[in-house]
Amino acid sequence: MVCEPVERANSNHLFTAGLADSMGVRKKPMRVYSVVKYAAIACGDAEVFMKFAQSRYKEKIWAHAAGVVIVEEAGGVVTDAGGRNLDFSKGVYLEGLDRGIIACSGQVLHDKLIGAVNCMFATMHHMYVCYNASREEESKVCLLQCITCTFATIHCSYATGWGFSSLFRDWFSPS
């Protein structure tokens, strides 16, 4: 089971849904408030919490500090989406947060999820660059990069043990 924040204003539910789907999760995420997300992981009601904030949103330390301790004491792992430990020593906000927060019930699952996040962000970056290419030649180069990155994402999906996401199945399956 995956859990995510209820509020949409400071989280990216669409990205979380795509990432969960790429992991083979078919159930709707459990949407929770406050520290409940960490308690759900610590007591085994959920395996993953993901929060990918909007670009200008800053996470406050009091929303995460106690929950991180609870999950870690239960054998789980909490980092930013780049795999770095959260730093609660910089004041009111979690400064230097890489793309979001990921909490998992164990290290193996966490490592696979970080790999999937990196693959999806790389694919999204290439698609963004291609979409914004201004010259025809740039567009052709970007299109080739997008295709390469898409296949790299599929490879990452297999390498992490999660198979194709439904997005790629839909793209490549005959109608």
VMD Tcl script that draws the C-alpha trace (Angstrom):
set ca {
  {0.00 0.00 0.00}
  {1.20 3.48 -0.89}
  {0.21 6.56 1.08}
  {0.39 10.18 0.03}
  {-0.72 13.54 1.43}
  {-4.37 14.51 1.15}
  {-3.63 18.09 0.15}
  {-3.06 18.72 -3.55}
  {-1.75 22.26 -3.18}
  {1.71 21.16 -2.08}
  {2.09 17.69 -3.59}
  {2.09 16.11 -7.05}
  {-0.51 13.33 -7.00}
  {-0.17 12.69 -10.74}
  {3.55 11.94 -10.49}
  {3.01 9.76 -7.42}
  {0.27 7.80 -9.23}
  {2.53 7.21 -12.25}
  {5.39 6.08 -10.05}
  {3.15 3.74 -8.05}
  {1.79 2.29 -11.29}
  {5.32 1.67 -12.55}
  {5.88 -0.34 -9.36}
  {2.85 -2.49 -10.14}
  {0.63 -0.96 -7.43}
  {-2.98 -1.11 -8.60}
  {-4.76 0.06 -5.44}
  {-5.57 3.70 -4.94}
  {-3.16 5.33 -2.49}
  {-4.18 5.85 1.09}
  {-4.43 9.62 1.47}
  {-3.53 10.73 4.97}
  {-2.91 13.86 7.00}
  {0.03 14.75 9.20}
  {2.23 12.11 10.83}
  {-0.30 9.33 10.10}
  {1.72 8.44 6.98}
  {4.73 7.54 9.08}
  {2.65 5.63 11.64}
  {1.06 3.59 8.82}
  {4.51 2.51 7.61}
  {5.83 1.81 11.11}
  {2.91 -0.46 12.00}
  {2.78 -2.23 8.63}
  {-0.41 -0.72 7.18}
  {1.59 0.84 4.32}
  {4.95 0.14 2.70}
  {5.63 3.47 1.00}
  {4.95 7.18 1.49}
  {5.83 9.52 -1.36}
  {5.51 13.28 -1.50}
  {6.71 15.25 -4.48}
  {6.07 18.89 -3.66}
  {5.33 21.69 -6.05}
  {8.46 23.64 -6.98}
  {8.11 26.58 -4.56}
  {6.76 24.63 -1.58}
  {9.07 24.22 1.41}
  {8.61 21.33 3.83}
  {8.51 22.25 7.50}
  {10.57 20.17 9.90}
  {7.74 19.67 12.40}
  {5.69 17.84 9.76}
  {8.36 15.13 9.43}
  {10.87 14.97 12.32}
  {8.91 12.75 14.72}
  {7.63 10.56 11.89}
  {11.12 9.90 10.59}
  {12.19 8.67 14.04}
  {9.12 6.41 14.26}
  {9.75 4.83 10.84}
  {13.48 4.38 11.41}
  {12.91 2.76 14.83}
  {10.54 0.32 13.11}
  {13.26 -0.61 10.59}
  {12.18 1.69 7.77}
  {14.04 4.30 5.73}
  {13.17 7.97 5.09}
  {15.15 10.17 2.68}
  {14.61 12.81 0.06}
  {13.89 11.57 -3.46}
  {17.61 11.64 -4.22}
  {18.31 9.14 -1.43}
  {19.86 11.64 1.00}
  {18.96 11.74 4.70}
  {16.68 14.59 5.75}
  {18.54 17.38 7.55}
  {16.56 18.84 10.44}
  {19.39 21.15 11.59}
  {18.87 24.05 9.16}
  {15.95 25.82 10.85}
  {12.21 25.75 10.24}
  {12.36 24.27 6.73}
  {13.92 21.13 5.27}
  {16.51 22.89 3.12}
  {18.19 21.22 0.15}
  {15.41 18.70 -0.35}
  {15.91 16.82 -3.63}
  {12.50 16.67 -5.40}
  {10.50 15.21 -2.52}
  {10.34 12.80 0.40}
  {10.21 9.00 0.30}
  {9.58 6.76 3.30}
  {9.68 2.97 2.96}
  {9.27 -0.01 5.22}
  {12.74 -1.33 4.32}
  {16.04 -0.58 2.56}
  {15.57 -2.89 -0.45}
  {12.21 -1.36 -1.35}
  {13.64 2.12 -0.77}
  {16.58 1.52 -3.12}
  {14.27 0.25 -5.87}
  {11.98 3.23 -5.45}
  {14.86 5.73 -5.63}
  {15.96 4.05 -8.88}
  {12.45 4.33 -10.32}
  {12.20 7.99 -9.30}
  {15.49 8.77 -11.03}
  {14.33 7.00 -14.21}
  {11.01 8.84 -14.28}
  {12.59 12.24 -13.66}
  {15.14 11.63 -16.44}
  {12.34 10.73 -18.86}
  {10.29 13.77 -17.85}
  {13.31 16.04 -18.29}
  {13.97 14.79 -21.82}
  {10.30 15.17 -22.75}
  {10.29 18.73 -21.41}
  {13.41 19.62 -23.40}
  {11.90 18.13 -26.56}
  {8.63 19.95 -26.07}
  {10.46 23.26 -25.74}
  {12.91 22.73 -28.63}
  {12.72 25.79 -30.85}
  {14.35 24.62 -34.08}
  {13.44 21.64 -36.24}
  {16.93 20.15 -35.92}
  {16.77 20.46 -32.11}
  {13.38 18.75 -32.17}
  {14.77 15.80 -34.14}
  {17.70 15.39 -31.74}
  {15.37 15.69 -28.76}
  {12.96 13.17 -30.19}
  {15.79 10.64 -30.49}
  {16.84 11.41 -26.92}
  {13.23 10.96 -25.76}
  {13.02 7.58 -27.45}
  {16.35 6.55 -25.93}
  {15.28 7.77 -22.50}
  {11.94 5.97 -22.77}
  {13.71 2.69 -23.47}
  {16.15 3.43 -20.63}
  {13.16 3.90 -18.33}
  {11.72 0.58 -19.45}
  {15.13 -1.01 -18.77}
  {15.24 0.65 -15.32}
  {11.76 -0.64 -14.67}
  {12.93 -4.20 -15.37}
  {16.21 -3.71 -13.50}
  {14.36 -2.62 -10.38}
  {12.05 -5.61 -10.66}
  {8.83 -3.76 -11.41}
  {8.26 -4.44 -15.12}
  {6.51 -2.04 -17.48}
  {4.36 0.75 -16.22}
  {0.90 0.81 -17.77}
  {1.90 4.00 -19.55}
  {4.49 2.13 -21.60}
  {2.18 -0.87 -22.09}
  {-0.44 1.49 -23.52}
  {2.10 3.13 -25.85}
  {3.50 -0.10 -27.25}
  {0.51 -2.46 -27.27}
  {-1.50 -2.83 -30.49}
  {-4.99 -1.31 -30.46}
}
mol new
graphics top color blue
foreach p $ca { graphics top sphere $p radius 0.5 }
foreach p [lrange $ca 0 end-1] q [lrange $ca 1 end] { graphics top cylinder $p $q radius 0.2 }
display resetview
